[in-house]
Amino acid sequence: MAIGIIGDTERKPLAFDKLGAIVAALAAYGALLAPFATFKANRIVQGETRAIWEALPPLLGYGLIALVTVAAVIALLRTPLTVRMASALAVLVALCFLAGAAADNLTPPDNAYARVSPASGFWILLFAFALLVADALTRLNPGPVVRLLFLAAVLALVGGMLFAGVWDGLSILKEYASRADTFWAEAGRHLTLALGSLAAATVVGLPLGILCHRVDRLRNSVLGVLNAIQTIPSIALFGILIAPLGWIAAYVPGAAAIGIRGIGVAPAFVALFLYSLLPVVANTVVGLAGVPRAANDAARGLGMTDWQRLATVEFPLAFPIILTAIRIVLVQNIGLATIAALIGGGGFGVFVFQGIGQTAMDLVLLGAVPTVVLAFAAAIVLDALIEMAASDRSQGRAA
């Protein structure tokens, strides 16, 4: 009897979360061992790293370490998902505010030449707790509307910090301040390349995909050619297009007047268009092939023509799969448009390659960070739209 009582009152060992253990290890390294900020006397000299307790005023520095410690312990233990996400979000918000505080603390008064940028510890902490938030969101599996609202809240917070000048002391914002007009011009070119090539590929790829679905012989040859184009490295394809487009600009009347040249936007646009065709055409074929035969038979029984069936039955049912292709293409094009700067196509790649040439990492970040944010936001928005479209399709089938 005594043995039974002892067994009942014996405590179970603490359970540890595997991902939480990784996050806790990264948090410990990022907060205690890695530098939090880098100080440079000017733009070109080598920087001096500062730990959290050196980069921030004592109260803020040790407060951040305490917050990271608490969040790491919560991550390590198998705590409720909402608690894990709340603690991780608290650390992320604190990191964003304190990055600006570190710049203000380290920059001497009235010094326009000093540069302060986040160091490896900041990025490790940002990655670790962003990973924890992403894992919690995945496990909670919120609906598409909730995900869109979460994205809007994050973008609103970032926009509010930019508008309030929280990060004005950071070197990436100083790089932006000296290039503000150029930045927005290149942002427009980047979006034009990414969205314009996607629109062109959709206009061409959808009819081509429908045709490939109807004609088996055409399907194999078209998909084979598009697969071959997809294997060509992006820089190589940009280079291959210079000669034919240069010839068109020289010998076709009016071509140069509308912007067709061997270098610049034209070859970048054509290359992105060619890369975009395969996902659009292939997913259109797969989506149409997946339409239930019973739906087509019912439409025929109602006397619908082929075009009526395509417009009212087949295409709506295939739309979620086609939208998946558009998501793939948009995220791909936002990233690939960066390389267009190598051939004079503009975009955020201008800052990336200028920064590499000048060994100025903050200038690289000025081009890289907006590209990542655009791709990330586009993926979330289109994922939500795909889920909504799939839900509508399921409800239509049930009806």
C-alpha positions in Angstrom: 0.0 0.0 0.0 2.8 2.4 0.9 4.5 1.6 -2.4 1.3 2.6 -4.3 1.1 5.9 -2.4 4.7 6.7 -3.2 4.1 5.9 -6.9 1.0 8.1 -7.0 2.8 11.1 -5.5 6.0 10.7 -7.5 6.5 13.7 -9.8 6.9 13.2 -13.6 10.2 14.4 -15.1 10.0 17.7 -17.0 9.3 17.4 -20.7 11.5 19.4 -23.1 10.5 20.6 -26.6 13.0 19.7 -29.3 12.6 22.9 -31.3 12.6 24.8 -28.0 16.0 23.3 -27.1 17.4 24.6 -30.4 15.8 28.0 -29.8 17.1 28.2 -26.2 20.6 27.3 -27.4 20.5 30.0 -30.1 19.1 32.5 -27.6 21.9 31.8 -25.1 24.6 32.2 -27.7 23.0 35.3 -29.3 22.4 37.1 -25.9 25.5 36.1 -24.0 28.3 35.3 -26.5 27.7 37.0 -29.8 27.9 40.8 -30.3 24.6 42.7 -30.4 25.8 45.8 -32.4 28.7 47.0 -34.5 30.0 50.6 -34.1 32.0 52.3 -36.9 33.6 55.7 -36.6 32.6 56.2 -40.3 31.2 54.3 -43.2 34.4 52.6 -44.5 36.5 51.7 -41.4 36.3 48.3 -39.7 33.7 48.2 -37.0 34.0 47.4 -33.3 31.5 45.0 -31.8 29.5 45.5 -28.7 27.7 43.0 -26.5 24.2 43.7 -25.3 25.3 45.2 -22.0 27.7 47.5 -23.8 25.5 48.5 -26.7 22.5 49.4 -24.5 22.0 51.4 -21.3 22.4 49.1 -18.3 18.7 48.9 -17.5 17.7 48.1 -21.0 20.6 45.7 -21.7 20.0 43.5 -18.6 16.3 43.8 -19.1 16.6 42.4 -22.6 18.8 39.5 -21.3 16.2 38.7 -18.6 13.4 38.8 -21.2 15.3 36.5 -23.6 16.1 34.1 -20.7 12.4 33.9 -19.7 11.3 33.3 -23.3 14.1 30.7 -23.8 12.9 28.7 -20.7 9.3 28.9 -22.0 10.5 27.6 -25.4 12.5 24.8 -23.8 9.6 23.5 -21.8 6.4 22.1 -23.3 4.3 25.1 -22.5 1.0 26.1 -24.2 1.4 27.3 -27.8 -0.2 30.7 -27.1 2.3 31.3 -24.2 5.2 30.3 -26.4 4.1 32.7 -29.2 3.4 35.6 -26.8 6.8 35.3 -25.2 8.6 35.1 -28.6 6.7 38.1 -29.9 7.6 40.1 -26.8 11.3 39.4 -27.5 10.9 40.3 -31.2 9.2 43.6 -30.4 11.9 44.4 -27.8 14.7 43.6 -30.2 13.2 45.9 -32.8 12.9 48.8 -30.4 16.3 48.2 -28.7 18.2 48.0 -32.0 17.3 51.7 -32.4 18.1 52.4 -28.8 21.6 50.8 -29.3 22.2 53.1 -32.3 21.2 56.2 -30.2 23.3 55.0 -27.3 26.5 54.3 -29.2 26.5 57.3 -31.6 28.3 60.3 -30.2 26.2 63.5 -30.1 26.1 65.5 -33.3 28.2 62.9 -35.2 26.9 62.4 -38.7 29.7 60.0 -39.7 29.4 57.2 -37.1 27.6 54.1 -38.2 25.8 51.6 -35.9 24.4 48.3 -37.3 22.9 45.2 -35.7 25.6 42.4 -35.3 25.3 38.6 -35.4 23.8 38.3 -31.9 20.8 40.5 -32.9 20.2 38.5 -36.1 20.6 35.1 -34.2 18.0 36.2 -31.6 15.7 37.5 -34.3 15.9 34.3 -36.2 15.5 32.1 -33.2 12.3 33.7 -31.9 10.9 34.3 -35.4 11.3 30.5 -35.9 9.4 30.0 -32.6 6.5 32.2 -33.7 6.3 30.5 -37.1 6.2 27.1 -35.4 3.5 28.2 -33.0 1.4 29.6 -35.9 1.8 26.4 -37.8 0.7 24.3 -34.9 -2.2 26.6 -34.1 -3.2 26.6 -37.7 -5.2 29.8 -37.8 -7.5 30.6 -40.7 -6.5 32.6 -43.7 -8.2 35.8 -42.4 -6.3 35.6 -39.1 -3.0 35.1 -40.9 -3.7 38.2 -43.1 -4.6 40.2 -40.0 -1.4 39.1 -38.3 0.7 40.1 -41.3 -1.1 43.5 -41.4 -0.3 44.0 -37.7 3.4 43.2 -38.2 3.6 45.5 -41.2 1.8 48.3 -39.3 4.2 47.9 -36.4 7.2 48.1 -38.7 5.7 51.1 -40.5 5.0 52.8 -37.3 8.6 52.4 -36.1 9.9 53.8 -39.4 7.5 56.7 -39.3 8.4 57.4 -35.6 12.1 57.4 -36.4 12.9 54.6 -34.0 15.6 53.2 -36.4 16.9 56.5 -37.8 20.2 56.0 -36.0 20.9 52.7 -37.7 23.3 52.7 -40.6 20.8 51.1 -43.0 18.4 54.1 -42.5 21.3 56.5 -43.0 22.1 54.8 -46.3 18.4 55.1 -47.2 18.3 58.8 -46.2 21.1 59.6 -48.7 19.3 57.6 -51.4 15.6 58.0 -50.7 14.6 59.2 -54.2 16.7 56.4 -55.9 15.3 53.8 -53.5 11.7 54.4 -54.5 12.6 54.6 -58.1 14.3 51.2 -57.9 11.4 49.8 -55.8 9.1 50.8 -58.7 11.3 49.0 -61.2 11.6 45.9 -59.0 7.8 45.7 -58.7 7.3 46.4 -62.4 9.7 43.5 -63.3 8.2 41.1 -60.8 4.5 41.9 -61.4 4.7 42.7 -65.1 6.4 39.4 -66.0 3.9 37.5 -63.8 1.0 39.2 -65.6 2.5 38.5 -69.1 3.2 34.9 -68.1 -0.4 34.5 -66.8 -1.9 36.0 -70.0 0.2 33.6 -72.2 0.4 30.6 -69.9 -3.2 30.1 -69.1 -4.4 29.7 -72.8 -1.2 27.6 -73.5 -2.0 25.4 -70.5 -5.6 24.9 -71.6 -4.4 24.0 -75.1 -1.8 21.5 -73.6 -4.6 20.0 -71.6 -6.7 19.4 -74.7 -3.9 18.3 -77.0 -1.7 15.5 -75.6 1.0 15.8 -78.3 1.4 19.5 -77.8 1.6 19.0 -74.0 4.8 16.9 -74.0 6.7 19.2 -76.4 5.7 22.5 -74.7 6.4 21.3 -71.2 9.7 19.8 -72.4 10.9 23.1 -73.8 9.8 25.1 -70.7 11.5 22.6 -68.5 14.7 23.1 -70.5 14.4 26.9 -70.1 14.0 26.4 -66.3 17.4 24.6 -66.1 19.3 27.6 -67.5 20.9 29.7 -64.7 19.4 33.1 -64.4 22.6 35.1 -65.1 23.2 32.9 -68.2 19.7 33.5 -69.5 20.1 37.3 -69.0 23.3 37.1 -71.1 21.8 34.9 -73.8 19.0 37.4 -74.4 21.3 40.4 -74.8 22.3 39.5 -78.4 18.8 38.8 -79.9 17.2 41.8 -78.2 20.1 44.0 -79.2 19.6 42.9 -82.8 15.8 43.6 -82.6 16.5 47.1 -81.2 18.9 47.8 -84.1 16.9 46.4 -87.0 13.2 46.4 -86.1 11.6 49.8 -86.6 10.2 51.2 -83.4 11.6 48.5 -81.1 14.2 50.8 -79.5 11.5 53.5 -79.0 9.4 51.2 -76.8 12.4 50.3 -74.6 13.7 47.0 -76.2 17.5 47.0 -75.9 20.3 44.4 -75.4 20.7 45.5 -71.8 18.3 47.1 -69.3 14.8 46.2 -68.4 13.9 44.3 -71.6 16.2 41.2 -71.2 15.4 41.0 -67.5 11.6 41.2 -68.2 11.8 38.5 -71.0 13.9 36.2 -68.8 11.5 36.5 -65.8 8.6 35.9 -68.2 10.2 32.7 -69.6 11.0 31.4 -66.1 7.4 32.1 -65.1 5.8 30.1 -67.9 6.5 26.6 -66.7 4.7 26.9 -63.3 1.7 28.6 -64.9 1.4 26.1 -67.8 2.1 23.0 -65.7 -0.3 23.9 -62.9 -3.0 24.8 -65.4 -2.7 21.4 -67.0 -2.7 19.6 -63.6 -5.6 21.7 -62.3 -7.8 21.0 -65.4 -6.8 17.3 -65.3 -8.0 17.1 -61.7 -11.5 18.2 -62.4 -13.9 15.4 -61.5 -15.3 13.6 -64.5 -18.7 13.6 -62.9 -18.7 17.4 -63.0 -18.0 17.5 -66.7 -20.6 14.8 -67.4 -23.2 16.8 -65.5 -22.3 19.9 -67.4 -22.6 18.1 -70.7 -26.0 16.7 -69.6 -27.1 20.3 -69.1 -26.2 21.1 -72.7 -23.2 23.2 -72.0 -20.6 23.8 -74.8 -16.9 23.1 -74.3 -16.2 26.8 -73.7 -19.1 27.1 -71.2 -17.8 24.0 -69.3 -14.4 25.5 -69.3 -15.5 28.9 -67.9 -18.1 27.7 -65.4 -17.0 24.3 -64.3 -13.4 23.4 -65.1 -11.6 26.7 -64.5 -13.3 27.5 -61.2 -12.4 24.0 -59.9 -8.8 24.2 -61.1 -8.4 27.8 -59.9 -6.7 26.9 -56.5 -4.0 25.0 -58.3 -3.5 27.8 -60.8 -3.3 30.3 -58.0 -0.6 28.1 -56.4 1.4 28.6 -59.6 0.9 32.4 -59.4 2.2 32.3 -55.8 5.3 30.3 -56.9 6.0 32.7 -59.8 5.5 35.9 -57.8 7.9 34.8 -54.9 10.4 33.5 -57.5 10.3 36.7 -59.6 10.7 39.0 -56.6 13.9 37.2 -55.8 15.2 36.9 -59.3 14.5 40.5 -60.1 17.4 41.4 -57.8 19.8 39.9 -60.4 18.4 42.2 -63.1 20.7 45.0 -61.8 23.7 43.2 -63.3 22.4 44.0 -66.8 21.1 47.5 -66.0 17.5 46.3 -65.3 17.3 48.2 -62.0 15.5 47.1 -58.9 16.7 46.5 -55.4 19.7 44.6 -56.8 21.2 48.0 -57.5 21.9 48.5 -53.8 22.9 44.9 -53.3 25.7 45.0 -55.9 26.7 48.5 -55.1 27.1 47.4 -51.5 29.2 44.4 -52.5 31.4 46.5 -54.6 32.0 49.0 -51.8 32.1 46.4 -49.0 29.2 48.2 -47.4 27.0 45.6 -45.8 24.4 48.1 -44.8 23.9 49.1 -48.4 23.5 45.4 -49.3 20.8 45.2 -46.6 19.1 48.2 -48.0 18.4 46.1 -51.1 18.1 42.7 -49.5 15.7 43.5 -46.7 12.8 45.0 -48.8 13.2 42.0 -51.2 12.8 39.5 -48.4 9.9 41.4 -46.9 8.1 41.6 -50.3 8.6 37.9 -51.0 7.5 36.9 -47.5 4.3 39.1 -47.6 3.4 37.9 -51.1 3.7 34.3 -49.9 1.5 34.8 -46.9 -1.2 36.7 -48.9 -1.3 34.2 -51.7 -1.3 31.3 -49.4 -4.4 32.7 -47.7 -6.1 33.3 -51.0 -5.3 29.8 -52.1 -6.8 28.4 -48.9 -9.9 30.6 -49.4 -10.3 29.4 -53.0 -9.8 25.8 -52.0 -12.5 26.2 -49.3 -14.9 27.7 -51.8 -14.2 24.8 -54.1 -15.0 22.3 -51.4 -18.2 24.1 -50.5 -19.2 24.1 -54.1 -18.6 20.4 -54.4 -20.6 19.8 -51.3 -23.5 21.9 -52.6 
